Amino acid sequence: MDRDLQVDAHQLGRFSRALGSSLTSLHEARRALEHVRAGQLGTKELDEACDGFQERWRYGAEQLGTRIKTVHDGVKLSHEGYVQVNKAIESAFKAVEARA
């Protein structure tokens, strides 16, 4: 069964902006947690558990951020390409209509 590729450039743009926003939110969350240090929270055990979480969170957030950025860059590039193609097609149709 043949299927034509259909892309909603508007939705692709919205998805790209949402990915960019999620990167910003992730960065802000990481920055907020960087200021929390052991000794501020309570018992030694709690402080050690928080330090361990902080290290795992930092690593996981960095990995997640890298992957989101890669997807974001690809989606943004695709969106820009589709917008350019749509503008070129529109210009071509206008040129043909002007000649008719």
Secondary structure as GFF3:
##gff-version 3
##sequence-region A 1 100
A	DSSP	alpha_helix	9	34	.	.	.	ID=ss1
A	DSSP	alpha_helix	44	99	.	.	.	ID=ss2
###
